Amino acid sequence: MKKRALILIHPGFEEMEAVAPIDLLERAEVEVVQASTAEVTLVEGRNGITLQADCLFSEVADQEFDAVILPGGPGIKKLRGKVRLIAFICRHHEAGKLIAAICAAPLLLLDAGLLKGVDYTAHPSTKEELPDPAQGSVVHHGTILTSVGAGTATEFALALVHNLCGDARAEAIADSIGWSHDF
């Protein structure tokens, strides 16, 4: 059965942190649903690049996915405290699904109460609220996968492929894109 991942596209998202996972997961034959947290499907990122989401988050909020992917960027600030979104993240975590957050998006995991006793990393701009990140550009702890930011987007995306599809698929995709780093 084909794996399904949901990526939340929000106004002000960091483009690289969304596009790298979408691209590499699609190469791995994972169905990637791009859901807009706005009321429209055309969503502008932090640098003015617009993505066309497949649907609105409200249209898929009751569905289950194998992974939930949260790109960062300054738009994260407006997602904090969104009760339905936090409940969605918690429901997937409780079901043992992969929750992946990059850059400032681990703040949503903090809001959901998912970081207690968990090794994680995040963008340095979150240091006031997330003062003790683990070392590493990508940190995996249980069903929580976190990454530092745009510069680690490819490594983050390959870690997603690894977790959803296994070593062989991740290594094949890494080779196909010329990724020479270790996982």
C-alpha positions in Angstrom: 0.0 0.0 0.0 1.3 3.4 -1.0 2.5 5.6 1.9 0.8 9.0 2.3 2.3 12.2 3.7 0.7 15.5 4.4 2.8 18.7 4.1 1.3 21.9 5.5 1.8 24.9 3.3 1.3 28.1 5.2 1.7 31.7 4.2 5.3 32.6 4.9 6.6 29.0 4.6 10.3 28.5 3.9 10.2 27.4 0.3 13.2 25.0 0.4 11.9 23.3 3.4 8.6 22.5 1.6 9.9 21.7 -1.9 12.7 19.4 -0.9 10.4 17.0 1.0 7.7 17.2 -1.7 10.2 16.4 -4.5 12.1 13.6 -2.8 9.1 11.9 -1.4 7.4 12.0 -4.8 10.6 10.4 -6.2 10.2 7.7 -3.6 6.6 7.1 -4.8 5.0 8.5 -1.6 1.7 10.3 -2.1 2.3 13.8 -0.9 -0.8 15.8 -0.1 0.0 19.6 0.0 -2.6 21.2 2.2 -2.9 25.0 2.6 -3.5 26.3 6.1 -4.9 29.5 4.4 -8.3 29.8 2.9 -6.9 29.6 -0.6 -4.7 27.0 -2.4 -2.2 29.5 -3.8 0.2 30.1 -0.9 3.1 32.6 -1.0 6.3 31.6 0.8 8.7 33.9 2.7 10.6 34.7 -0.5 7.7 35.4 -2.7 7.6 31.9 -4.4 4.0 30.7 -4.6 3.0 27.0 -4.4 -0.3 25.6 -5.5 -1.6 23.4 -2.7 -3.7 20.4 -3.5 -6.4 21.3 -1.0 -7.1 23.2 2.1 -6.1 21.7 5.5 -9.7 21.8 6.6 -10.6 19.4 3.8 -8.1 16.7 5.0 -8.0 17.4 8.8 -10.0 14.3 9.5 -7.8 12.0 7.4 -4.9 9.9 8.5 -1.4 10.1 7.0 1.8 8.1 7.5 3.7 11.3 8.0 2.9 14.9 8.8 5.5 17.4 7.6 5.8 20.9 8.9 8.0 23.3 7.0 9.2 26.4 8.9 9.5 30.0 8.1 8.1 33.1 9.7 4.5 32.0 8.9 4.8 29.5 11.8 4.0 32.3 14.2 0.5 32.5 12.9 -0.1 28.7 13.2 0.8 28.6 16.9 -2.3 28.1 19.0 -4.5 26.8 16.1 -6.4 24.2 18.1 -7.5 22.1 15.1 -3.9 21.9 13.8 -2.4 21.1 17.2 -5.1 18.4 17.7 -4.3 17.0 14.2 -0.6 16.8 15.1 -1.3 15.1 18.4 -3.7 12.6 16.9 -1.0 11.5 14.4 1.6 11.3 17.1 -0.6 9.2 19.3 -1.2 6.9 16.3 2.5 6.4 16.0 2.9 8.3 12.8 6.0 10.2 11.8 5.9 13.9 12.7 8.6 15.9 10.9 9.3 19.6 11.6 12.1 21.8 10.3 13.4 25.3 11.2 10.8 27.1 13.5 8.2 24.4 13.0 9.3 22.5 16.1 7.6 25.3 18.0 4.3 23.6 16.9 5.6 20.4 18.5 6.3 22.4 21.7 2.7 23.7 21.6 1.4 20.2 21.1 3.4 19.0 24.2 5.5 16.5 22.1 9.0 17.6 22.9 9.2 16.7 26.6 12.0 14.1 26.9 12.6 14.1 23.2 15.8 14.9 21.4 15.1 17.5 18.8 16.8 20.4 16.9 15.4 23.6 15.5 16.5 26.9 13.9 18.6 29.2 16.2 15.8 31.8 16.1 13.7 29.5 18.4 16.3 29.5 21.1 14.3 31.4 23.7 11.5 28.8 23.7 13.6 25.8 22.6 16.9 26.4 24.5 18.4 22.9 24.4 18.5 21.5 20.9 20.4 18.3 20.3 23.5 18.4 18.1 23.0 17.6 14.5 21.3 19.0 11.4 18.6 16.3 11.5 17.5 14.6 14.7 15.3 11.6 14.9 13.8 10.5 18.2 11.0 7.9 18.1 8.3 9.2 15.7 9.7 12.8 15.9 12.0 14.0 13.1 13.4 17.6 13.3 15.9 19.6 11.4 17.7 23.0 11.6 16.5 24.9 8.6 16.7 25.6 4.8 20.3 24.5 4.6 19.4 21.1 5.9 16.3 20.6 3.7 17.7 18.0 1.5 19.1 15.9 4.4 15.7 16.3 6.1 13.9 15.1 3.0 16.1 12.1 2.7 15.6 11.3 6.3 11.8 11.3 5.6 12.3 8.9 2.7 14.5 6.7 4.9 11.8 6.6 7.6 8.9 6.0 5.2 10.5 3.8 2.6 13.7 2.3 4.0 17.5 2.5 3.5 17.6 1.2 -0.1 15.1 3.7 -1.4 16.7 6.6 0.4 20.2 5.6 -0.8 18.9 5.2 -4.4 17.4 8.7 -4.3 20.4 10.2 -2.7 22.6 8.7 -5.5 20.2 10.0 -8.2 20.4 13.6 -7.0 24.2 13.5 -6.3 23.9 13.6 -2.6 27.3 12.5 -1.2 26.7 12.9 2.5 26.0 10.2 5.0 22.6 9.8 6.5 
